[in-house]
Amino acid sequence: MTRPEELDEQLIETIDEDGNVVNFELLDIIVFEEKEYGLLLPKDENTDDNEVVLMRLSKEGEEYIFEVIEDDDEFNSVVEYIDSLEDDEESEL
């Protein structure tokens, strides 16, 4: 797992389904079942939403693409994995 302190503040720009630009801060990258997932925090001034967003990370050529996870089973499996990582970190304290 990549630790946030190892990541300089990385801002990610995506476009939502309405064609609006949405800015996120990349908090972490998680590898699960040989796929990468990004934990993103919305950074737009127009929102007070502090909810972390989970997106699949894929590579096309030299570019990284953040994709919405359409499959509920995949999304839930990744969330359970992240929760287990957090539980492991808490038990180590």
A tleap script that builds the chain and sets N, CA, C and O, in Angstrom:
source leaprc.protein.ff14SB
mol = sequence {
  NMET THR ARG PRO GLU GLU LEU ASP GLU GLN
  LEU ILE GLU THR ILE ASP GLU ASP GLY ASN
  VAL VAL ASN PHE GLU LEU LEU ASP ILE ILE
  VAL PHE GLU GLU LYS GLU TYR GLY LEU LEU
  LEU PRO LYS ASP GLU ASN THR ASP ASP ASN
  GLU VAL VAL LEU MET ARG LEU SER LYS GLU
  GLY GLU GLU TYR ILE PHE GLU VAL ILE GLU
  ASP ASP ASP GLU PHE ASN SER VAL VAL GLU
  TYR ILE ASP SER LEU GLU ASP ASP GLU GLU
  SER GLU CLEU
}
set mol.1.N position { 0.852 -1.170 0.000 }
set mol.1.CA position { 0.000 0.000 0.000 }
set mol.1.C position { 0.896 1.230 0.000 }
set mol.1.O position { 1.887 1.279 0.728 }
set mol.2.N position { 0.557 2.202 -0.797 }
set mol.2.CA position { 1.280 3.462 -0.839 }
set mol.2.C position { 0.767 4.354 0.277 }
set mol.2.O position { -0.438 4.579 0.393 }
set mol.3.N position { 1.654 4.852 1.079 }
set mol.3.CA position { 1.278 5.710 2.192 }
set mol.3.C position { 1.086 7.139 1.704 }
set mol.3.O position { 1.848 7.601 0.855 }
set mol.4.N position { 0.078 7.856 2.225 }
set mol.4.CA position { -0.175 9.237 1.794 }
set mol.4.C position { 1.033 10.148 1.969 }
set mol.4.O position { 1.228 11.050 1.154 }
set mol.5.N position { 1.855 9.946 3.005 }
set mol.5.CA position { 3.001 10.825 3.198 }
set mol.5.C position { 4.048 10.621 2.105 }
set mol.5.O position { 4.889 11.494 1.891 }
set mol.6.N position { 4.011 9.474 1.406 }
set mol.6.CA position { 4.930 9.241 0.302 }
set mol.6.C position { 4.427 9.907 -0.975 }
set mol.6.O position { 5.191 10.083 -1.924 }
set mol.7.N position { 3.174 10.269 -1.005 }
set mol.7.CA position { 2.587 10.931 -2.162 }
set mol.7.C position { 2.608 12.427 -1.901 }
set mol.7.O position { 2.031 12.895 -0.918 }
set mol.8.N position { 3.271 13.187 -2.777 }
set mol.8.CA position { 3.093 14.625 -2.681 }
set mol.8.C position { 1.628 14.857 -2.985 }
set mol.8.O position { 0.994 14.022 -3.630 }
set mol.9.N position { 1.073 15.976 -2.532 }
set mol.9.CA position { -0.341 16.216 -2.809 }
set mol.9.C position { -0.534 16.149 -4.316 }
set mol.9.O position { -0.030 16.983 -5.068 }
set mol.10.N position { -1.275 15.139 -4.731 }
set mol.10.CA position { -1.515 14.934 -6.148 }
set mol.10.C position { -2.965 15.241 -6.451 }
set mol.10.O position { -3.873 14.593 -5.929 }
set mol.11.N position { -3.174 16.225 -7.290 }
set mol.11.CA position { -4.524 16.593 -7.667 }
set mol.11.C position { -4.876 15.911 -8.977 }
set mol.11.O position { -4.097 15.912 -9.930 }
set mol.12.N position { -6.063 15.332 -9.003 }
set mol.12.CA position { -6.552 14.586 -10.150 }
set mol.12.C position { -7.783 15.313 -10.682 }
set mol.12.O position { -8.672 15.682 -9.915 }
set mol.13.N position { -7.830 15.514 -11.982 }
set mol.13.CA position { -8.989 16.125 -12.623 }
set mol.13.C position { -9.746 15.047 -13.373 }
set mol.13.O position { -9.163 14.328 -14.183 }
set mol.14.N position { -11.034 14.929 -13.114 }
set mol.14.CA position { -11.872 13.996 -13.862 }
set mol.14.C position { -13.080 14.767 -14.395 }
set mol.14.O position { -13.350 15.899 -13.994 }
set mol.15.N position { -13.788 14.121 -15.301 }
set mol.15.CA position { -14.999 14.725 -15.848 }
set mol.15.C position { -16.168 13.828 -15.481 }
set mol.15.O position { -16.145 12.627 -15.752 }
set mol.16.N position { -17.200 14.415 -14.860 }
set mol.16.CA position { -18.362 13.625 -14.451 }
set mol.16.C position { -19.295 13.370 -15.624 }
set mol.16.O position { -19.045 13.816 -16.743 }
set mol.17.N position { -20.382 12.641 -15.349 }
set mol.17.CA position { -21.316 12.263 -16.416 }
set mol.17.C position { -22.022 13.457 -17.051 }
set mol.17.O position { -22.598 13.330 -18.132 }
set mol.18.N position { -21.985 14.615 -16.391 }
set mol.18.CA position { -22.599 15.823 -16.944 }
set mol.18.C position { -21.590 16.694 -17.704 }
set mol.18.O position { -21.941 17.765 -18.198 }
set mol.19.N position { -20.345 16.235 -17.794 }
set mol.19.CA position { -19.314 16.987 -18.496 }
set mol.19.C position { -18.617 18.029 -17.650 }
set mol.19.O position { -17.843 18.833 -18.171 }
set mol.20.N position { -18.881 18.029 -16.337 }
set mol.20.CA position { -18.247 18.985 -15.427 }
set mol.20.C position { -16.899 18.454 -14.959 }
set mol.20.O position { -16.748 17.257 -14.716 }
set mol.21.N position { -15.921 19.346 -14.834 }
set mol.21.CA position { -14.613 18.978 -14.305 }
set mol.21.C position { -14.719 18.864 -12.791 }
set mol.21.O position { -15.244 19.760 -12.131 }
set mol.22.N position { -14.212 17.747 -12.238 }
set mol.22.CA position { -14.221 17.517 -10.799 }
set mol.22.C position { -12.782 17.280 -10.366 }
set mol.22.O position { -12.079 16.467 -10.966 }
set mol.23.N position { -12.339 17.986 -9.327 }
set mol.23.CA position { -10.977 17.856 -8.814 }
set mol.23.C position { -10.964 16.996 -7.565 }
set mol.23.O position { -11.826 17.119 -6.695 }
set mol.24.N position { -9.967 16.120 -7.493 }
set mol.24.CA position { -9.777 15.247 -6.346 }
set mol.24.C position { -8.324 15.307 -5.907 }
set mol.24.O position { -7.429 15.591 -6.703 }
set mol.25.N position { -8.105 15.036 -4.631 }
set mol.25.CA position { -6.763 14.797 -4.119 }
set mol.25.C position { -6.597 13.292 -4.010 }
set mol.25.O position { -7.441 12.615 -3.424 }
set mol.26.N position { -5.509 12.759 -4.572 }
set mol.26.CA position { -5.210 11.341 -4.472 }
set mol.26.C position { -4.650 11.060 -3.084 }
set mol.26.O position { -3.567 11.531 -2.736 }
set mol.27.N position { -5.398 10.283 -2.287 }
set mol.27.CA position { -4.979 9.973 -0.920 }
set mol.27.C position { -4.096 8.735 -0.861 }
set mol.27.O position { -3.117 8.695 -0.115 }
set mol.28.N position { -4.447 7.725 -1.650 }
set mol.28.CA position { -3.744 6.450 -1.574 }
set mol.28.C position { -4.053 5.623 -2.807 }
set mol.28.O position { -5.054 5.849 -3.487 }
set mol.29.N position { -3.188 4.669 -3.087 }
set mol.29.CA position { -3.426 3.678 -4.137 }
set mol.29.C position { -3.398 2.315 -3.476 }
set mol.29.O position { -2.451 1.982 -2.764 }
set mol.30.N position { -4.433 1.529 -3.710 }
set mol.30.CA position { -4.582 0.194 -3.143 }
set mol.30.C position { -4.479 -0.820 -4.270 }
set mol.30.O position { -5.071 -0.632 -5.333 }
set mol.31.N position { -3.725 -1.901 -4.041 }
set mol.31.CA position { -3.665 -3.001 -5.005 }
set mol.31.C position { -4.480 -4.147 -4.426 }
set mol.31.O position { -4.232 -4.599 -3.309 }
set mol.32.N position { -5.467 -4.615 -5.207 }
set mol.32.CA position { -6.339 -5.702 -4.790 }
set mol.32.C position { -6.621 -6.579 -5.999 }
set mol.32.O position { -7.090 -6.103 -7.033 }
set mol.33.N position { -6.329 -7.867 -5.855 }
set mol.33.CA position { -6.545 -8.840 -6.924 }
set mol.33.C position { -5.951 -8.361 -8.253 }
set mol.33.O position { -6.603 -8.390 -9.297 }
set mol.34.N position { -4.696 -7.922 -8.174 }
set mol.34.CA position { -3.900 -7.505 -9.329 }
set mol.34.C position { -4.457 -6.287 -10.071 }
set mol.34.O position { -4.090 -6.043 -11.220 }
set mol.35.N position { -5.337 -5.526 -9.423 }
set mol.35.CA position { -5.849 -4.277 -9.980 }
set mol.35.C position { -5.521 -3.162 -9.003 }
set mol.35.O position { -5.391 -3.394 -7.801 }
set mol.36.N position { -5.389 -1.947 -9.528 }
set mol.36.CA position { -5.116 -0.789 -8.682 }
set mol.36.C position { -6.372 0.062 -8.540 }
set mol.36.O position { -7.161 0.212 -9.473 }
set mol.37.N position { -6.528 0.613 -7.336 }
set mol.37.CA position { -7.680 1.457 -7.025 }
set mol.37.C position { -7.181 2.717 -6.329 }
set mol.37.O position { -6.264 2.661 -5.510 }
set mol.38.N position { -7.782 3.841 -6.656 }
set mol.38.CA position { -7.408 5.097 -6.037 }
set mol.38.C position { -8.442 5.530 -5.015 }
set mol.38.O position { -9.648 5.434 -5.246 }
set mol.39.N position { -7.950 6.009 -3.877 }
set mol.39.CA position { -8.801 6.635 -2.869 }
set mol.39.C position { -8.668 8.139 -3.074 }
set mol.39.O position { -7.579 8.698 -2.941 }
set mol.40.N position { -9.774 8.782 -3.394 }
set mol.40.CA position { -9.764 10.186 -3.790 }
set mol.40.C position { -10.663 11.020 -2.890 }
set mol.40.O position { -11.736 10.576 -2.479 }
set mol.41.N position { -10.213 12.232 -2.590 }
set mol.41.CA position { -10.987 13.166 -1.775 }
set mol.41.C position { -11.377 14.353 -2.645 }
set mol.41.O position { -10.502 15.002 -3.220 }
set mol.42.N position { -12.687 14.656 -2.757 }
set mol.42.CA position { -13.113 15.811 -3.567 }
set mol.42.C position { -12.466 17.099 -3.059 }
set mol.42.O position { -12.399 17.332 -1.852 }
set mol.43.N position { -11.990 17.936 -3.988 }
set mol.43.CA position { -11.301 19.173 -3.630 }
set mol.43.C position { -11.968 20.418 -4.206 }
set mol.43.O position { -11.379 21.498 -4.166 }
set mol.44.N position { -13.169 20.295 -4.735 }
set mol.44.CA position { -13.852 21.455 -5.322 }
set mol.44.C position { -14.319 22.404 -4.238 }
set mol.44.O position { -14.758 21.984 -3.167 }
set mol.45.N position { -14.218 23.689 -4.532 }
set mol.45.CA position { -14.688 24.700 -3.585 }
set mol.45.C position { -16.206 24.662 -3.439 }
set mol.45.O position { -16.741 25.091 -2.417 }
set mol.46.N position { -16.898 24.155 -4.450 }
set mol.46.CA position { -18.362 24.167 -4.460 }
set mol.46.C position { -18.982 23.066 -3.614 }
set mol.46.O position { -20.207 22.979 -3.525 }
set mol.47.N position { -18.176 22.232 -2.998 }
set mol.47.CA position { -18.735 21.129 -2.222 }
set mol.47.C position { -18.077 21.045 -0.852 }
set mol.47.O position { -16.880 21.294 -0.703 }
set mol.48.N position { -18.866 20.697 0.126 }
set mol.48.CA position { -18.347 20.448 1.465 }
set mol.48.C position { -18.219 18.950 1.711 }
set mol.48.O position { -18.011 18.513 2.842 }
set mol.49.N position { -18.345 18.175 0.649 }
set mol.49.CA position { -18.335 16.721 0.741 }
set mol.49.C position { -16.926 16.235 1.067 }
set mol.49.O position { -16.007 16.416 0.268 }
set mol.50.N position { -16.752 15.623 2.229 }
set mol.50.CA position { -15.464 15.070 2.625 }
set mol.50.C position { -15.453 13.556 2.524 }
set mol.50.O position { -14.626 12.894 3.151 }
set mol.51.N position { -16.369 13.006 1.736 }
set mol.51.CA position { -16.464 11.566 1.583 }
set mol.51.C position { -15.429 11.090 0.571 }
set mol.51.O position { -15.328 11.637 -0.527 }
set mol.52.N position { -14.663 10.071 0.943 }
set mol.52.CA position { -13.637 9.514 0.076 }
set mol.52.C position { -14.306 8.732 -1.055 }
set mol.52.O position { -15.270 7.998 -0.834 }
set mol.53.N position { -13.781 8.900 -2.261 }
set mol.53.CA position { -14.296 8.227 -3.444 }
set mol.53.C position { -13.319 7.131 -3.843 }
set mol.53.O position { -12.105 7.336 -3.823 }
set mol.54.N position { -13.848 5.972 -4.205 }
set mol.54.CA position { -13.046 4.838 -4.648 }
set mol.54.C position { -13.228 4.673 -6.148 }
set mol.54.O position { -14.353 4.545 -6.633 }
set mol.55.N position { -12.098 4.674 -6.898 }
set mol.55.CA position { -12.164 4.482 -8.346 }
set mol.55.C position { -11.090 3.490 -8.781 }
set mol.55.O position { -10.032 3.392 -8.159 }
set mol.56.N position { -11.375 2.757 -9.857 }
set mol.56.CA position { -10.403 1.825 -10.428 }
set mol.56.C position { -9.387 2.631 -11.232 }
set mol.56.O position { -9.740 3.597 -11.908 }
set mol.57.N position { -8.139 2.228 -11.153 }
set mol.57.CA position { -7.050 2.899 -11.856 }
set mol.57.C position { -6.556 1.960 -12.952 }
set mol.57.O position { -6.180 0.821 -12.674 }
set mol.58.N position { -6.557 2.434 -14.193 }
set mol.58.CA position { -6.035 1.626 -15.293 }
set mol.58.C position { -5.062 2.474 -16.092 }
set mol.58.O position { -5.048 3.700 -15.983 }
set mol.59.N position { -4.258 1.811 -16.889 }
set mol.59.CA position { -3.250 2.523 -17.668 }
set mol.59.C position { -3.530 2.307 -19.144 }
set mol.59.O position { -3.676 1.175 -19.604 }
set mol.60.N position { -3.604 3.403 -19.877 }
set mol.60.CA position { -3.769 3.365 -21.323 }
set mol.60.C position { -2.569 4.074 -21.931 }
set mol.60.O position { -2.468 5.300 -21.883 }
set mol.61.N position { -1.666 3.295 -22.502 }
set mol.61.CA position { -0.426 3.879 -23.005 }
set mol.61.C position { 0.387 4.391 -21.833 }
set mol.61.O position { 0.715 3.632 -20.921 }
set mol.62.N position { 0.710 5.665 -21.854 }
set mol.62.CA position { 1.459 6.292 -20.759 }
set mol.62.C position { 0.556 6.998 -19.759 }
set mol.62.O position { 1.039 7.510 -18.749 }
set mol.63.N position { -0.760 7.034 -20.027 }
set mol.63.CA position { -1.694 7.751 -19.159 }
set mol.63.C position { -2.404 6.820 -18.196 }
set mol.63.O position { -2.749 5.688 -18.533 }
set mol.64.N position { -2.614 7.327 -16.986 }
set mol.64.CA position { -3.436 6.615 -16.013 }
set mol.64.C position { -4.854 7.165 -16.089 }
set mol.64.O position { -5.059 8.375 -16.189 }
set mol.65.N position { -5.823 6.269 -16.041 }
set mol.65.CA position { -7.231 6.631 -16.146 }
set mol.65.C position { -7.949 6.172 -14.878 }
set mol.65.O position { -7.805 5.022 -14.462 }
set mol.66.N position { -8.719 7.066 -14.265 }
set mol.66.CA position { -9.562 6.710 -13.127 }
set mol.66.C position { -10.950 6.406 -13.649 }
set mol.66.O position { -11.545 7.214 -14.362 }
set mol.67.N position { -11.474 5.225 -13.291 }
set mol.67.CA position { -12.771 4.780 -13.795 }
set mol.67.C position { -13.717 4.495 -12.635 }
set mol.67.O position { -13.307 3.997 -11.586 }
set mol.68.N position { -14.982 4.818 -12.843 }
set mol.68.CA position { -16.005 4.468 -11.866 }
set mol.68.C position { -16.143 2.946 -11.853 }
set mol.68.O position { -16.096 2.304 -12.902 }
set mol.69.N position { -16.312 2.380 -10.673 }
set mol.69.CA position { -16.496 0.928 -10.544 }
set mol.69.C position { -17.989 0.652 -10.675 }
set mol.69.O position { -18.768 0.940 -9.765 }
set mol.70.N position { -18.374 0.095 -11.807 }
set mol.70.CA position { -19.787 -0.160 -12.096 }
set mol.70.C position { -20.306 -1.412 -11.395 }
set mol.70.O position { -21.479 -1.481 -11.031 }
set mol.71.N position { -19.437 -2.395 -11.207 }
set mol.71.CA position { -19.821 -3.687 -10.648 }
set mol.71.C position { -19.901 -3.597 -9.119 }
set mol.71.O position { -18.889 -3.368 -8.455 }
set mol.72.N position { -21.102 -3.778 -8.565 }
set mol.72.CA position { -21.306 -3.682 -7.112 }
set mol.72.C position { -20.475 -4.712 -6.355 }
set mol.72.O position { -19.945 -4.404 -5.287 }
set mol.73.N position { -20.349 -5.932 -6.886 }
set mol.73.CA position { -19.564 -6.968 -6.205 }
set mol.73.C position { -18.093 -6.575 -6.127 }
set mol.73.O position { -17.457 -6.749 -5.087 }
set mol.74.N position { -17.553 -6.046 -7.224 }
set mol.74.CA position { -16.157 -5.597 -7.224 }
set mol.74.C position { -15.975 -4.470 -6.216 }
set mol.74.O position { -15.036 -4.493 -5.421 }
set mol.75.N position { -16.871 -3.481 -6.245 }
set mol.75.CA position { -16.780 -2.346 -5.332 }
set mol.75.C position { -16.809 -2.819 -3.881 }
set mol.75.O position { -15.969 -2.416 -3.075 }
set mol.76.N position { -17.783 -3.681 -3.547 }
set mol.76.CA position { -17.922 -4.169 -2.173 }
set mol.76.C position { -16.712 -4.986 -1.736 }
set mol.76.O position { -16.296 -4.902 -0.580 }
set mol.77.N position { -16.142 -5.775 -2.644 }
set mol.77.CA position { -14.950 -6.566 -2.316 }
set mol.77.C position { -13.767 -5.666 -1.992 }
set mol.77.O position { -13.024 -5.932 -1.047 }
set mol.78.N position { -13.587 -4.603 -2.770 }
set mol.78.CA position { -12.479 -3.679 -2.518 }
set mol.78.C position { -12.695 -2.948 -1.194 }
set mol.78.O position { -11.747 -2.780 -0.427 }
set mol.79.N position { -13.916 -2.513 -0.913 }
set mol.79.CA position { -14.215 -1.826 0.346 }
set mol.79.C position { -13.939 -2.753 1.533 }
set mol.79.O position { -13.359 -2.321 2.528 }
set mol.80.N position { -14.346 -4.013 1.438 }
set mol.80.CA position { -14.075 -4.970 2.518 }
set mol.80.C position { -12.576 -5.160 2.709 }
set mol.80.O position { -12.105 -5.259 3.842 }
set mol.81.N position { -11.821 -5.212 1.610 }
set mol.81.CA position { -10.375 -5.349 1.700 }
set mol.81.C position { -9.756 -4.133 2.397 }
set mol.81.O position { -8.898 -4.281 3.268 }
set mol.82.N position { -10.194 -2.934 2.010 }
set mol.82.CA position { -9.675 -1.707 2.635 }
set mol.82.C position { -10.016 -1.695 4.122 }
set mol.82.O position { -9.176 -1.338 4.948 }
set mol.83.N position { -11.243 -2.083 4.467 }
set mol.83.CA position { -11.637 -2.153 5.876 }
set mol.83.C position { -10.752 -3.128 6.645 }
set mol.83.O position { -10.392 -2.863 7.792 }
set mol.84.N position { -10.398 -4.255 6.026 }
set mol.84.CA position { -9.542 -5.235 6.707 }
set mol.84.C position { -8.140 -4.671 6.927 }
set mol.84.O position { -7.505 -4.967 7.939 }
set mol.85.N position { -7.651 -3.858 5.980 }
set mol.85.CA position { -6.347 -3.212 6.151 }
set mol.85.C position { -6.383 -2.248 7.325 }
set mol.85.O position { -5.444 -2.192 8.120 }
set mol.86.N position { -7.472 -1.486 7.435 }
set mol.86.CA position { -7.619 -0.529 8.540 }
set mol.86.C position { -7.703 -1.265 9.867 }
set mol.86.O position { -7.138 -0.809 10.861 }
set mol.87.N position { -8.404 -2.405 9.901 }
set mol.87.CA position { -8.511 -3.198 11.125 }
set mol.87.C position { -7.139 -3.740 11.529 }
set mol.87.O position { -6.802 -3.762 12.713 }
set mol.88.N position { -6.345 -4.180 10.540 }
set mol.88.CA position { -5.003 -4.693 10.819 }
set mol.88.C position { -4.112 -3.590 11.385 }
set mol.88.O position { -3.350 -3.831 12.321 }
set mol.89.N position { -4.202 -2.379 10.825 }
set mol.89.CA position { -3.394 -1.266 11.309 }
set mol.89.C position { -3.776 -0.896 12.732 }
set mol.89.O position { -2.899 -0.597 13.543 }
set mol.90.N position { -5.074 -0.910 13.057 }
set mol.90.CA position { -5.521 -0.593 14.411 }
set mol.90.C position { -5.063 -1.639 15.413 }
set mol.90.O position { -4.728 -1.294 16.546 }
set mol.91.N position { -5.040 -2.905 15.025 }
set mol.91.CA position { -4.640 -3.972 15.948 }
set mol.91.C position { -3.128 -3.934 16.209 }
set mol.91.O position { -2.664 -4.447 17.227 }
set mol.92.N position { -2.352 -3.326 15.287 }
set mol.92.CA position { -0.902 -3.215 15.469 }
set mol.92.C position { -0.556 -2.113 16.458 }
set mol.92.O position { 0.565 -2.086 16.966 }
set mol.93.N position { -1.479 -1.205 16.746 }
set mol.93.CA position { -1.187 -0.087 17.669 }
set mol.93.C position { -1.266 -0.563 19.054 }
set mol.93.O position { -1.056 0.213 19.986 }
savepdb mol mol.pdb
quit
